[in-house]
Amino acid sequence: MRCTPEAVQTALQKIDARHLRRQREPALDHCVNFCSNDYLNLSTHPQIGAAMAECALLTGVGAGASHLVSGHGIEHEALECELAIFTKRERTLVFSSGYMANLGVIGALAQRNDLILEDRLNHASLIDAGLLARTRNFERYPHGDHAVAGAKLSTHLLAHPASSALLITDAVFSMDGDIAPLAALATHALAHQAWLIVDDAHGFGVLGKNGGGCCELLGLNSREVPVLIGTLGKAFGTFGAFVAGDADLIELLMQRARSYIYTTALPPPVAAATRVALRLIQEEPQRRFHLHDLIDTFKIGAARRGLPLMESNTAIQPIILGSSQKAVQASARLRDAGYRVAAIRPPTVPQDSARLRVTLSAGHTHKQVEGLLNALVVTLGM
Ligand SMILES: Cc1ncc(COP(=O)(O)O)c(C=O)c1O
């Protein structure tokens, strides 16, 4: 693209012609929000806000330097220890965001001749991390198809016996809401001495008896899932991310992960707030129970009304509409009816699978969910 105003305008016109221009809308006060990832409604919890304010007054807002210089404080240290206990892993490392955790971890583990193998529907941050790692071999396997993934691992390692492989997947797929076949993927990874890297951004805090996420739900330990990534900006209601694993692995990541080393540490008040969120997740299981009741209400209500849902039992409940134009129009109509539901379009999702991505939260009431279902029926002309 040339550096001219016309070239920029033409690029924007092309986005508009495909109904793909994204808008940022500030909070819509008249709307019930059905597109946030604040699954447990913790982002507005007064105890979390108070912990943040208290820490900010005590230690300041910014960390002032990267973790390995002088930015690593007692709140970060305590949070990492508490997350390790919670995830039943030896050690954790806190990153400034999920995107950065994925970039750092994959870049640190991949070597030039290794295979990076990803589920076709992985989150963009995992795909970007795989591409930026600049290995010679980057491949995707069909969504959820662990048999193809296993076959690709075998083929690669036969051809390059001195190399290794990274098998990478979302745990709960961010735009579809289904859960990856983690046990089967773990079997393939173990058989090939490949790293299984699981990004549980949307399961952590929500799934499993204690909110420990997909690994807790499916009973997978650190041998089966050696690299577990969780984010803190979703169910935890704060910000940041972490990777959990064996102590030596975490030490290696701390030495090598560039997005950990070369950036200012997470603000200490965010770490302090996240510690409170972690405590609340454990002390208030009723948030999870209510969320799962709401998911049932939504699914049963949708089936009764003939609304087409996907195979998801999680808080992410997409409704596929196909064209981007349809999705944008439906989202606008819902907004007029008092419900905020995001239209998700390519390239976030595959071509012709634009959708409304409904997300449920413990902050919703059953009445609000029924209201949304009725509005969906009117909006979609069911
Ligand atoms: C699966 C997945 N991984 C990583 C991220 C990125 O996390 P963060 O928002 O903390 O950068 C997201 C969402 O944003 C996600 O859905």
The ligand as an SDF file (V2000), in Angstrom:
LIG
                    3D

 16 16  0  0  0  0  0  0  0  0999 V2000
   -8.3990  -18.4080   23.4710 C   0  0  0  0  0  0  0  0  0  0  0  0
   -7.8430  -17.0430   23.7420 C   0  0  0  0  0  0  0  0  0  0  0  0
   -6.5390  -16.9170   24.0130 N   0  0  0  0  0  0  0  0  0  0  0  0
   -5.9930  -15.7210   24.2590 C   0  0  0  0  0  0  0  0  0  0  0  0
   -6.7360  -14.5810   24.2530 C   0  0  0  0  0  0  0  0  0  0  0  0
   -6.0630  -13.2800   24.4980 C   0  0  0  0  0  0  0  0  0  0  0  0
   -6.1010  -12.9610   25.8340 O   0  0  0  0  0  0  0  0  0  0  0  0
   -5.9020  -11.4460   26.2940 P   0  0  0  0  0  0  0  0  0  0  0  0
   -7.1900  -10.7510   26.0080 O   0  0  0  0  0  0  0  0  0  0  0  0
   -5.5610  -11.5270   27.7410 O   0  0  0  0  0  0  0  0  0  0  0  0
   -4.7720  -10.9020   25.4720 O   0  0  0  0  0  0  0  0  0  0  0  0
   -8.1260  -14.6640   23.9920 C   0  0  0  0  0  0  0  0  0  0  0  0
   -9.0440  -13.5190   23.9900 C   0  0  0  0  0  0  0  0  0  0  0  0
   -8.8370  -12.4070   23.9790 O   0  0  0  0  0  0  0  0  0  0  0  0
   -8.6710  -15.9220   23.7240 C   0  0  0  0  0  0  0  0  0  0  0  0
   -9.9750  -16.0460   23.4330 O   0  0  0  0  0  0  0  0  0  0  0  0
  1  2  1  0
  2  3  1  0
  2 15  2  0
  3  4  2  0
  4  5  1  0
  5  6  1  0
  5 12  2  0
  6  7  1  0
  7  8  1  0
  8  9  2  0
  8 10  1  0
  8 11  1  0
 12 13  1  0
 12 15  1  0
 13 14  2  0
 15 16  1  0
M  END
$$$$
